[in-house]
């Protein structure tokens, strides 16, 4: 039974990694980035809810009269 020849694996793997790296760099270099990114101003809208204008009392179980 012949053995698997692994003598060329190193050059194949390294050339594949180098090729992938070069392709990735070329793909990134073609991407156009904005020169001066500006922050978008967001409007904060305050919603009035009915319970904000009323005073509500929160009863704790310990403060209720014992029965």
Legacy VTK file of the C-alpha trace (Angstrom):
# vtk DataFile Version 3.0
C-alpha trace
ASCII
DATASET POLYDATA
POINTS 67 float
0.000 0.000 0.000
1.651 3.290 -1.064
2.071 6.105 1.361
0.539 9.504 0.850
3.067 11.947 -0.542
2.872 15.080 1.635
6.010 16.789 0.364
4.049 19.309 -1.739
1.451 20.154 0.883
3.451 22.960 2.454
3.922 24.907 -0.775
0.281 24.359 -1.742
-1.072 25.627 1.577
1.251 28.625 1.711
0.512 29.635 -1.868
-3.222 29.327 -1.182
-2.965 31.548 1.914
-0.898 34.137 0.061
-3.360 34.130 -2.847
-6.329 34.559 -0.523
-4.578 37.394 1.266
-3.832 39.201 -2.010
-7.404 38.732 -3.236
-8.776 40.082 0.027
-6.480 43.109 -0.139
-7.564 43.837 -3.702
-11.216 43.553 -2.784
-10.806 45.894 0.191
-8.757 48.403 -1.801
-11.543 48.769 -4.398
-14.081 49.706 -1.750
-14.797 53.438 -1.582
-14.896 54.853 1.903
-16.394 58.279 2.645
-13.740 60.919 3.183
-15.450 62.905 5.888
-18.037 60.914 7.786
-20.527 63.146 9.551
-22.674 62.278 12.487
-26.359 62.104 11.817
-28.442 64.191 14.138
-31.287 62.263 15.624
-34.381 63.964 16.926
-35.418 62.916 20.379
-39.169 62.879 20.628
-40.757 62.883 24.040
-43.982 60.972 24.229
-46.373 62.039 26.931
-48.077 59.190 28.641
-51.154 59.522 30.843
-49.441 58.157 33.925
-46.669 60.749 33.868
-49.010 63.599 34.756
-50.713 61.708 37.577
-49.233 60.856 40.920
-49.487 57.184 41.609
-48.767 55.570 44.898
-46.960 52.267 44.946
-47.957 50.186 47.909
-45.380 47.994 49.477
-46.635 44.774 51.004
-44.925 45.618 54.281
-46.622 49.019 54.594
-50.162 47.674 54.183
-52.172 47.172 57.353
-52.108 43.660 58.647
-55.316 41.725 58.494
LINES 1 68
67 0 1 2 3 4 5 6 7 8 9 10 11 12 13 14 15 16 17 18 19 20 21 22 23 24 25 26 27 28 29 30 31 32 33 34 35 36 37 38 39 40 41 42 43 44 45 46 47 48 49 50 51 52 53 54 55 56 57 58 59 60 61 62 63 64 65 66
